[in-house]
Amino acid sequence: MSQQGSGGNVIAAICNVFIPGLGQLVQGRILRALMFFVVATVCYALAATVILIFLWPVGVIFHIWSIIDAARYRS
């Protein structure tokens, strides 16, 4: 990953569209990947079980943040 907008960053951002945090994992940033995956997944799961339905926007925000973070990463 040489610079912002490089092919590696684009691939990482596309990976994040499907699973939040996967792009960071592809880039080798394990703690960041774990944070995005856990927060987005927990928010989505709680919203799906109608326990805390108001948490789905937080999950969406973290999901979009993970995509942008992967796309703008500079090593």
Backbone as a chain_set.jsonl record, in Angstrom:
{"seq": "MSQQGSGGNVIAAICNVFIPGLGQLVQGRILRALMFFVVATVCYALAATVILIFLWPVGVIFHIWSIIDAARYRS", "coords": {"N": [[0.833, -1.162, 0.0], [1.091, 1.806, -1.11], [0.165, 4.487, -1.28], [-2.623, 6.715, -0.618], [-5.589, 5.742, -2.251], [-4.445, 3.759, -3.697], [-4.253, 0.536, -5.345], [-4.377, -1.527, -3.438], [-5.644, -0.313, -1.272], [-8.136, 0.174, -2.351], [-9.094, -2.41, -2.774], [-9.172, -3.241, -0.101], [-11.139, -1.497, 0.892], [-13.349, -2.391, -0.569], [-13.565, -4.967, 0.474], [-14.445, -4.304, 3.018], [-17.03, -3.518, 2.528], [-18.524, -5.822, 2.495], [-17.899, -7.222, 4.925], [-17.486, -5.627, 7.92], [-14.37, -4.377, 8.924], [-12.841, -6.294, 7.658], [-11.275, -5.28, 5.599], [-9.338, -3.798, 6.99], [-8.069, -5.902, 8.205], [-6.973, -7.168, 5.974], [-5.121, -5.233, 5.358], [-3.4, -5.555, 7.441], [-3.861, -4.482, 9.928], [-4.723, -5.398, 12.777], [-5.932, -4.868, 15.356], [-7.545, -2.629, 14.833], [-9.216, -3.749, 12.923], [-10.539, -5.673, 14.449], [-11.902, -4.01, 16.263], [-13.715, -2.557, 14.558], [-15.189, -4.712, 13.48], [-16.348, -5.971, 15.775], [-17.846, -3.885, 17.039], [-19.665, -3.029, 14.986], [-20.945, -5.481, 14.363], [-22.097, -6.259, 16.831], [-23.879, -4.121, 17.24], [-25.572, -4.434, 14.987], [-26.567, -7.013, 15.55], [-27.933, -6.684, 18.007], [-29.874, -4.892, 17.181], [-31.254, -6.473, 15.364], [-32.422, -8.378, 16.988], [-34.305, -6.944, 18.255], [-33.857, -5.993, 20.761], [-32.343, -3.713, 21.387], [-33.23, -1.722, 19.353], [-32.65, 0.791, 18.419], [-29.944, 0.916, 17.976], [-29.054, 0.313, 15.415], [-28.349, 2.493, 13.673], [-25.865, 3.25, 14.71], [-24.321, 1.014, 14.139], [-24.343, 1.171, 11.338], [-22.972, 3.578, 10.96], [-20.399, 2.892, 11.972], [-19.794, 0.887, 10.147], [-19.661, 2.262, 7.677], [-17.6, 4.012, 8.38], [-15.493, 2.196, 8.64], [-15.093, 1.454, 5.977], [-14.285, 3.885, 4.792], [-12.002, 4.38, 6.331], [-10.306, 2.278, 5.556], [-9.948, 2.894, 2.867], [-8.581, 5.301, 2.959], [-6.173, 4.804, 4.16], [-2.738, 5.14, 4.988], [0.383, 3.718, 4.888]], "CA": [[0.0, 0.0, 0.0], [2.014, 2.912, -1.2], [-0.457, 5.77, -1.001], [-4.076, 6.741, -0.637], [-6.144, 5.501, -3.571], [-3.741, 2.673, -4.373], [-5.073, -0.647, -5.589], [-4.564, -2.258, -2.19], [-6.646, 0.374, -0.462], [-9.438, -0.026, -3.002], [-9.489, -3.787, -2.449], [-9.52, -3.264, 1.323], [-12.429, -0.821, 1.05], [-14.378, -3.29, -1.106], [-13.728, -6.036, 1.466], [-15.23, -3.767, 4.129], [-18.444, -3.414, 2.151], [-19.158, -7.093, 2.839], [-17.706, -7.499, 6.35], [-16.751, -4.513, 8.514], [-13.101, -4.764, 9.526], [-12.086, -7.211, 6.814], [-10.273, -4.502, 4.868], [-8.238, -3.506, 7.906], [-7.361, -7.159, 8.379], [-6.184, -7.341, 4.756], [-4.018, -4.285, 5.449], [-2.531, -5.951, 8.537], [-4.188, -3.716, 11.14], [-5.574, -6.378, 13.451], [-6.748, -4.275, 16.421], [-8.547, -1.775, 14.19], [-10.167, -4.664, 12.295], [-11.338, -6.265, 15.524], [-12.798, -2.985, 16.787], [-14.799, -2.308, 13.613], [-16.021, -5.904, 13.367], [-17.11, -6.214, 17.0], [-18.841, -2.828, 17.278], [-20.721, -3.08, 13.966], [-21.683, -6.735, 14.483], [-22.922, -6.215, 18.043], [-24.992, -3.188, 16.99], [-26.507, -5.084, 14.061], [-27.212, -8.156, 16.216], [-28.907, -6.19, 18.983], [-30.993, -4.303, 16.447], [-32.012, -7.559, 14.742], [-33.204, -9.084, 18.004], [-35.245, -5.939, 18.752], [-33.552, -5.632, 22.148], [-31.98, -2.294, 21.322], [-33.413, -1.472, 17.92], [-32.117, 2.101, 18.062], [-28.503, 0.827, 17.763], [-28.662, 0.039, 14.027], [-27.603, 3.594, 13.043], [-24.476, 3.209, 15.177], [-23.686, -0.025, 13.337], [-24.157, 1.689, 9.987], [-21.898, 4.576, 11.03], [-19.119, 2.187, 12.087], [-19.577, 0.157, 8.893], [-19.19, 3.253, 6.701], [-16.305, 4.491, 8.863], [-14.482, 1.183, 8.322], [-14.828, 1.537, 4.538], [-13.502, 5.098, 4.555], [-10.705, 4.203, 6.97], [-9.489, 1.39, 4.715], [-9.645, 3.577, 1.608], [-7.684, 6.437, 3.18], [-5.021, 4.347, 4.941], [-1.366, 5.32, 4.494], [1.264, 2.92, 5.753]], "C": [[0.887, 1.238, 0.0], [1.376, 4.246, -0.851], [-1.968, 5.639, -1.043], [-4.578, 6.575, -2.066], [-5.435, 4.392, -4.33], [-4.666, 1.464, -4.514], [-5.353, -1.447, -4.33], [-5.617, -1.628, -1.303], [-8.042, 0.201, -1.054], [-9.96, -1.426, -2.697], [-9.922, -3.893, -0.993], [-10.874, -2.602, 1.565], [-13.572, -1.702, 0.538], [-14.619, -4.458, -0.143], [-14.605, -5.568, 2.626], [-16.7, -3.599, 3.79], [-19.18, -4.679, 2.592], [-19.066, -7.417, 4.325], [-16.908, -6.348, 6.958], [-15.486, -5.021, 9.213], [-12.254, -5.679, 8.667], [-10.994, -6.476, 6.037], [-9.079, -4.147, 5.729], [-7.414, -4.762, 8.157], [-6.477, -7.45, 7.174], [-4.959, -6.427, 4.791], [-3.055, -4.603, 6.586], [-2.768, -5.193, 9.828], [-5.22, -4.494, 11.952], [-6.468, -5.74, 14.518], [-7.854, -3.393, 15.862], [-9.624, -2.651, 13.549], [-11.102, -5.269, 13.339], [-12.344, -5.261, 16.081], [-13.984, -2.759, 15.843], [-15.741, -3.503, 13.53], [-16.916, -6.078, 14.588], [-18.203, -5.155, 17.18], [-19.979, -2.919, 16.266], [-21.571, -4.341, 14.118], [-22.594, -6.745, 15.703], [-24.113, -5.278, 17.846], [-26.029, -3.798, 16.065], [-27.266, -6.227, 14.747], [-28.261, -7.698, 17.221], [-30.106, -5.552, 18.297], [-31.868, -5.397, 15.821], [-32.869, -8.312, 15.748], [-34.212, -8.168, 18.685], [-35.024, -5.636, 20.232], [-33.245, -4.142, 22.221], [-32.035, -1.868, 19.86], [-32.827, -0.132, 17.491], [-30.609, 2.075, 17.824], [-28.103, 0.593, 16.311], [-27.981, 1.225, 13.362], [-26.143, 3.636, 13.479], [-23.701, 2.155, 14.392], [-23.406, 0.442, 11.917], [-23.023, 2.712, 9.957], [-20.544, 3.901, 11.118], [-18.792, 1.421, 10.81], [-19.027, 1.109, 7.82], [-17.814, 3.795, 7.092], [-15.206, 3.489, 8.521], [-14.12, 1.201, 6.839], [-13.945, 2.741, 4.229], [-12.105, 4.969, 5.141], [-9.772, 3.325, 6.133], [-9.064, 2.092, 3.425], [-8.604, 4.684, 1.782], [-6.4, 6.066, 3.919], [-3.695, 4.638, 4.231], [-0.44, 4.58, 5.438], [2.435, 3.71, 6.266]], "O": [[1.375, 1.648, 1.053], [2.006, 5.064, -0.18], [-2.518, 4.612, -1.442], [-4.05, 7.197, -2.988], [-5.778, 4.108, -5.478], [-5.718, 1.39, -3.88], [-6.446, -1.988, -4.168], [-6.394, -2.33, -0.656], [-9.02, 0.093, -0.315], [-11.14, -1.599, -2.395], [-10.914, -4.551, -0.68], [-11.671, -3.099, 2.36], [-14.641, -1.749, 1.146], [-15.759, -4.887, 0.032], [-15.409, -6.336, 3.154], [-17.535, -3.544, 4.693], [-20.334, -4.609, 3.015], [-20.054, -7.841, 4.924], [-15.769, -6.113, 6.556], [-15.532, -5.972, 9.992], [-11.059, -5.829, 8.923], [-9.903, -7.013, 5.846], [-7.939, -4.187, 5.267], [-6.194, -4.689, 8.303], [-5.353, -7.927, 7.331], [-3.887, -6.799, 4.312], [-1.997, -3.982, 6.685], [-1.942, -5.261, 10.738], [-6.425, -4.276, 11.829], [-7.658, -6.05, 14.575], [-8.977, -3.409, 16.365], [-10.81, -2.33, 13.623], [-12.311, -5.361, 13.126], [-13.496, -5.607, 16.341], [-15.134, -2.768, 16.283], [-16.96, -3.33, 13.51], [-18.117, -6.309, 14.446], [-19.357, -5.494, 17.445], [-21.147, -2.888, 16.655], [-22.796, -4.272, 14.013], [-23.738, -7.192, 15.62], [-25.232, -5.606, 18.242], [-27.229, -3.697, 16.321], [-28.47, -6.385, 14.543], [-29.355, -8.26, 17.281], [-31.231, -5.661, 18.784], [-33.089, -5.254, 15.759], [-33.929, -8.829, 15.395], [-34.903, -8.596, 19.61], [-35.906, -5.081, 20.888], [-33.825, -3.412, 23.025], [-31.002, -1.68, 19.218], [-32.536, 0.059, 16.311], [-30.034, 3.114, 17.497], [-26.915, 0.666, 15.994], [-27.092, 1.006, 12.54], [-25.275, 4.021, 12.696], [-22.549, 2.381, 14.022], [-22.352, 0.142, 11.357], [-22.208, 2.712, 9.035], [-19.619, 4.294, 10.407], [-17.624, 1.321, 10.434], [-18.049, 0.793, 7.142], [-16.962, 4.01, 6.23], [-14.102, 3.888, 8.15], [-12.961, 0.985, 6.483], [-12.97, 2.626, 3.487], [-11.13, 5.397, 4.524], [-8.58, 3.612, 6.022], [-7.944, 1.9, 2.95], [-7.836, 4.97, 0.863], [-5.618, 6.95, 4.267], [-3.556, 4.408, 3.029], [-0.477, 4.794, 6.65], [3.263, 3.177, 7.005]]}, "num_chains": 1, "name": "protein.A"}
